[in-house]
Each structure stands twice: as structure tokens, then as C-alpha cells.
């Protein structure tokens, strides 16, 4: 399996390619007022407004610094093909891994189930983000109240 | 009734054929046994019948002396009238009568039930006088009678004689003697019960007459008596007795061959008796025809006495012979009965033995076949075959294979056995083959089905992915071309920068050489440096473009990787290509970053240089060291710029390779797309066929699974 390597601050996170619909450059986002810091804003894509999650905001409570290597990952979160964007600070490489290589990190947060697993490559420790869990129930409700 | 029938049917179901056949044989034996019983009881009746005759003869044998001695008693009493010396013999005769009566009562008591001689039976039949006590009483009365005259004496004896005559007739009736079924014994009986007692009576009367004649003279009345006596003797004695006796002899000889000893004795006694009768009759004839008044009765009396002696002996011999023949007959009947019983029982036993062996012959093969059929019905064909191989029944298993013996068999159960055995073997063989084939086909179809499914999914995904990949590749191709162009421009610019640096260096050398002469030239230098600064600024702009392009390429390669991931294992090659592109893009970005760093350093150096030049311009005199250091700086610039060119050339080459690769990918993807569509169609058809095949094999295996074991 292939995974994208997302650099956030000094850490690396892997996101499986299987659920990523597309990777697009960091387009200019329309800020959503009163939204939490984990929501970067929204943009129009193929005639639809797509909400974007800020990975740095989600993980560090700190807005992402947009760089040339920053990307927005598009993720189909439901069967109807509705998309949600994930803004990551730096996405430039991929990584091959097998499911059994995923190890438990040692701490599991039931409220944030997208975290908790790691991949080890030499002396690199890469956090594994479960994309399908990234929409926590409260985030989901707030995002879709916004989009609809 | 219905319930009884049902339970009977259930009972039929619960018993084996062998048992049924044996029960059937037993049922068949019941009427035979009943028939045998009646035959035997019929024979018993016959034996009893004849036995009664023997009893009768024995009783008559004992009754006869009483009768005879009574007559002798009469004769003695009559004689004692003429000759008193004779009267001394009377007590002897009385003793004989007592003894005879005693013997008679013994024997009559012995057979009183068989011959109805019990007092009750006699009373109810109206023959109370034949009771032993009554006879004895009659005799006591006779003994005590005080008869004086000739007539009184005859009268006193008459009662007992009548009783004894009746007694003999009664016993004859009761003992079935007169119903005797065979001629010789019938006539012997007739003689002993009817003719001989009568003759004895007549002869005694004749003796009485003869005795009378010796005392009285003959008259007309006596003559009439003689005529009657003569005719009786002639009819009853000579004619009838002789005729009957000849029949007895003929019958006996025809039945037993040569006559028995008893018969020979009897014949002799008969002839003697008949001779005496004839003599007596001729004497009687003379007496009736004589005209003399005074006749001698002694001759008649003597003849009568002789005849009486002979008749007694004859009578006893007749009874003896009768006893002998009846006993013989009873023995014959008993022998017949024993023979019939033995033969019948042996026949029944033989029939049983035959029936049981037949039942065994029928049921044994049937039982074997039933076991086989049960095994087959349960689906254990291999068990049935094992039974055939291990157990040997009426026919050995190996003989089934040999057609020489089987076609001669007529027994249906053995034929069935043979057929089922052959069928089992064939069935087992066929099942084995089908099962093997079924297992092979099933595994094949399963493999095919799973392959098709995975192939189908892959092809479907491939088809959708390849089109996107194709589009992506085209984009990459375009982008790469743009990048190549840009890189070309960069190369030119870098070369230009290098040339300018060289020029600058030459100028510095001029400056160095002609320090003083170039105070004005420093202004021009400043201008040149400014141009250089601007050019480097341009390079920075180009580098930023390169960085952006590299970032975009990286992005495209990431998306390509996503599509490749969706396409699955078949696009592994493409993943590698995308990865390679990404690496190139990353290298480009890194190179751009390096160039950026270098350019920054160049800019700093130029700024430094410019400040130096300004200082130089401002200062009247610049130190040579400063210029030298500047020249060194400039050398560095040249080095850096020269180092930049190969990097840019590498980028250029990479870009060209990218363009080429992307074009190839695009073409390959189009071909792949077409091929995938074709494959998809054929896979669909193939899957339909495989599903049908699988369904057929599944049903076949279900059928086969009924026959377990394999």
C-alpha cells in the first residue's frame, strides 16, 4: 500500500492513498467565520463548496503556514462522493507500507480515533492518520452545518 | 377385526422369510397331525373293538364249564335215580361247578366295564339275572332243591341252564362278537355263540332222551322227539357247521397262508365231531324207523356221550382258535398303528427338514442381498463392496466375476444376489470415477471463478484508472515541456552570467593592473555590477518558476500515485514511474533551492563588490589587497556560476526524459484501456459460463454426497 507523507511542524504523518481522492495545490481558502482553528476554510471545487480541515490546527492548535510544498488532500467521506479537504503543511513524498507494519503508538484517544498508530522506517517514526476517522462527530456536524 | 389384521400384517413384516416358510410348513403340518389323530383314533377304536371280542371269548371260555357241568350234574342226578351208586360223584361235580362259577365271577369282574357286566348296567338293561350274585344264587337254589321225579330234576336244572345260555348270548352281543368284520372269525364266533351252545343243548337233551329210553319203551312221542333231534343235528350241526367251517378254513388259509396249529387242531376236532354226529344221526334214523317196541337206548346214549365229549373239546378249541385269530388281528392292528404313526411322524420330520433347508437356501442369499441393499441405500457403497469382498455367502464373491457359473443359476434369490453384487461393484466404480471428476472440476471451476472475479475487478478498476492516468500523463507531458523550455532559458542565462563574470574578472584584472587609470571605469563597473545584480534577480525569478513547476510536478506525481493505488497491483509499474517522476521533481526542487542559495550568496557578494567599488570610487586609493580579495570573490562567482550550469543541464535532461516517459505512458495507457475493455467483455461471458458449470458441479456433488465415504 502507498501512503502520503505529510510534514506538520517537525513531525511526519502518513495518510493511506486508498482514501485520497486527489491532491491539489493550496488554493486560496475562504475563511469560515467563527469556525474553530481546525477548520481552515472552504473553497469551490467543481461547482461545490468544499470545507477544508487544517491538519496543523487539528493536531497543534496552530494554523498551517502555507508553503510551496503545502497540499490539500481531497477525501470522499461518504458514498455519494461528497468531498472534504485536508490542508497539510508539506506533502512531497509517498511511502510503501503493509497493513501489518502499523503499530500501536501506546496511547489511544477515543475522542480522536484518527490517531494512535505509527509506522517505523529506520529511525523515522511516522504517525499514521486514519483518514476515515478524521471527521470526529462534532467536527462533522459543524462542517456540514456550514456547507449545507 | 381391523386391528387384528393390522397387527397380523405388522407381525408379517417383523418376521424373516425363513421363519415364515417354517411357520407355513408348521401350519401345513397341523391338518396332517389332525388327520393322523383321527386315523390313529379310528385304529384305536378298531383295536378296542377287537379287544372286546377277546374279552368276550375269555368270558365265554369260563362260562362254558359252568354250562357243561350243570348238564353233567343233571345227567348224574337222573342217573342216580336208576343207579344210586353214581350219586357219590355228585359232590365232585358240585365242587367243579363252584370252582367254575368262581372263575367266571373273577373274569366277569375283570371285564365288567368293557362288557357291561356291572350290576347297574345289567339292571338298567333288564338282565339282572346275569349278575354274578344272581347266577350263584340260582346255583345254590339248584343244589338245595329236593327234586324227586324225573321231570322235577329236569325242571330244577332248567333255570340255571337258561341263565347260562342267555349269559353266553349276552356276552357275545356285548363283546361285538356277532359284529365281527372278518369271515373266518365271524363264522367261528357264530359257531361258539350260536350254533355250538344250541348243539350242546340239543345233545344234552338227546342224552336225556337216551337215558330215558333205557328205562322206558319207545312210543310215538319218542319217535317224534327223535325226528326233531335228528333234523336239528343234521341242519344245525352237520350242514351248517360243516359249511361254516369250510369257509373258516378257506378264509384262514387265504389270509394267513398255511393254517395255524390251532386251525389244524380245530379241523381234526371238527371232523371227529361231525363223524360222531353222522353216526348219531344214522342211529337216530334207525330208531325212528324201527317197528320194535323194545329197543336198546344204550347205544344212542353212548354215542351221545361221545359226541358231547367231542363237542366240548371242539367248542373249547373253537374258542381258542377264535381267541388266537382275534389276538393276531389286534396285534396286526397295533402293528399297523405303530407303523402308521412312525411313518407319519418320520414323513413330517422329513418334510420339516426339507422345508427348513429350502427356507435357508432362499433366505440366506436374500439376507445377504438385503444387507448389501441396506448399505447401498445408506450410501455406503464402499462398505457394501467390502462386505462382498470379505463375507462369502452361497456364492463366493469371485464367482460373480466368472460368467461360466452364473448363467446356469435358476434360483431367483441367488440371481438377485449376483445382480446386486455386480451392480454394487459397477456402482462403486462409477461413483469413484464421478467423484474424482467432480472434485477436479469443482476445484478447477473454483479457481477459474476466483480468478475471474479478481481479474474482473482489476480490469474494471484498470479501465477507469487508465483513462485518468492517460489524462494525467498528458498534463505531465505538457508541464515537462514547459519546464524544459524554461530550463533551456535558465541555461542560457547561467551561461550569460558566467560570461559576464569572466568579463568582470578580466576587467578586475585590468583594474588591478591599471588601478589608477580606472577610477572612472569603476563607475562602469558599478553599472555592470548592477546589471549583474539585476540578472541574478532574474535568475531568482526563474528559480521560483522552476520551484513552482517542480512542486506542481510533485503534486501530479502524487495524484498519479493515488490513481495507481486505485488501479491496484497491475499498475505497480506505473507507480514506479510516478515515483521516479516525483524524485526528479524533488531533485529539481532541491537543485532550485541550491541555486537559490548560491544566488543569494552571489547577490551578497555583488552587494559587497558594489560597496567595495563605491568605497574604491570614494577612496582615492584602494589597496591592492582589497582588489585581490575582490578578484577572489569574483573568481568564486565564476566558480559558482560554472557549477550552476551542469546542474541546470541535469534538470534539462531530466525534463526531456520526463517528457518522453509521459508520452510513452500516455500511449501505453490508451492501449491498455482498449485491451481492458475487450478483456472485460470476454470475462463477463466467461463468468456466465463458469457460473453455469459451477452450479452443475454443485448439484452433481450434492447427488454424490448421498453416497458417502469418498
Interface residues (C-beta under 8 A of the other chain):
Chain A: X1 X2 X4 X17 X18 X20 X21 X22 X23 X24 X25 X68 X69 X71 X91 X92 X93 X94
Chain B: X547 X548 X551 X552 X554 X555 X558 X559 X561 X562 X564 X565 X566 X575 X579 X582 X586 X589
